[in-house]
Amino acid sequence: MTPIRRFRLSVGLFLFLIGGGTFGYMEIEGWGWVDSLFMTVITLSTVGYQTVHPLDQAGLFFTMGLIIVGVGTLGYAIATLSEIILEGHLRSFWGGRKMERMIEKLEGHIIVCGFGRIGSPVADALHARKIPFVVVEENPELVKEIVAKKYLTLMGNATEEGVLEKAGIGRAQALLVTLSTRVADAAYIIMSSRIDHPSLTIIAMANDAKTESKFLRAGANKVVSHFLLGCNRMVMALTQPTLLDVMDIVTTRDGMGLAFDEMVVPEMSPFCDLSIEEIAKKFIVRSHIIAIRPAGGKNFVLPTAQSILRARDQIVIIGTREEFERIREMAGDGRTMVSS
């Protein structure tokens, strides 16, 4: 139990003793509540005042018991408070409350479960793209590291009831489960989150194909394997090095200003029912649409200049980040830019 919780417990017990002492004097001695409360306070504080009224034998024994318990509780509270002040827990407490209030205000954010070797770079990438997120982590040392980076964090185990609710899962856009080495915990988080929030996007990290299939059955929308990604990159470096260089350029934030992006064509968008060629000429679009997933479909198709865009079509674009914002405005998509 943390010093903050111990202090809260001791304060709660002390308040309980005040109430119990007041009630005890009222029942044993038949005093009014004001005299009973006053007698309880001077007894617990050991100030040494005279008794309000003469005590009978039962009252004397009750007072002695109240002194023993009250002094012990008060001493424990003072010792715990001293520990909090000396070790800096008080500043941590107020900082934690401020962070909780900031988390409560989040809407459409990302929840990252775990800040290990996968969660840490994921959080860095989200921060670089200015995407709001909160990290759920139970390791106190990692929490200190997260706070040092000024990321929003919630200390706790995501498998415990109420932790993800505090992280605002009901208002979140997506849940990223990066606990690739704790398969059982990750599967439970995915399954319970899917049951409670059917429309939530859940993305998980897996170490192998077997784990990937488990996470998909548990309810993940997509499972990423860093092992398989690494293998694919090694093969591309051997067989398609130039293509790998281009991929690296468009998937980083610092290469030639190019990036991939995706968007859904909004209803009543001026892009609707126009061909890609017509959109390029009419709106002076220089970015290239490289894939289209028709509304309601599962597969992407390779577009031609004559391909027609329809409402709710998903499109993948390659171009400059600056133009992406302009395209979104022209298309009537007010969603925040999230480019690769």
Secondary structure, 3 states (H helix, E strand, C coil): CCHHHHHHHHHHHHHHHHHHHHHHHHHHCCCCHHHHHHHHHHHHHCCCCCCCCCCCHHHHHHHHHHHHHHHHHHHHHHHHHHHHHHHCHHHHHHHHHHHHHHHHCCCCCEEEECCCCCHHHHHHHHHHCCCCEEEEECCHHHHHHHHHCCCCEEECCCCCCCHHHHCCCCCCCEEEECCCCCHHHHHHHHHHHHHHCCCCEEEEEECCHHHHHHHHHHCCCEEEEHHHHHHHHHHHHHHCHHHHHHHHHHCCCCCCCEEEEEEECCCCCCCCCCEHHHHHHHHCCCCEEEEEECCCCCCCECCCCCCECCCCCEEEEEEEHHHHHHHHHHHCCCCCCCCC
